[in-house]
């Protein structure tokens, strides 16, 4: 399944959803066996791309308490550009829709081709993203595309992007927001869901 091709995903379901897999293992009564506590699930802060006019390329990003965090405007005022402005009406992300689209995230990602910033792996199963010399991976997980930190052991989830009816959901951890990844994830979610060629 290629999440970067046009078209929707099908919900593959969660086989653990109803199996009672949230039970915490009990300590060993023998005392000699290790007792492993499962790592807590990350706390997500939810954002939504809504108010399409007519698509996500002209939309509003709502956050907690139904506050407006970003506006996405395409071809306004400049044809061929998408500009994401924050709640203070300052441009934070600029995308130029050239033959090879170019992106800049003010103060975070210098101007570069989207194909370079969200580089598609040779086997086309995931994309890598570099922010401030740190590499992350966007990969499909069921009906979502999730942002991970690659490394040894279980990958750490920072964000997930999911299509909804008339909206796109962006759930991002509070730790990722503190790391300065909110603007980055908004830009990546837009590029991954806009339906335009970004390679």
Secondary structure, DSSP 8 states (H G I E B T S, - for coil): --TTSSS-------TTTTTTTT------TTSSS----------EEEEEEE--SSSTTSEEEE-GGG-EEEEEEESSSSTTEEEEEETTS-EEEEEE-SSS-EEEETTTEEEEEHHHHEEE-TTSSEEEEEETTEEEEEEEETTEEEEEE-SSSS-EEEEEEEEETTEEEEEEEHHHHHTT-HHHHHHHHHHHHS-S---
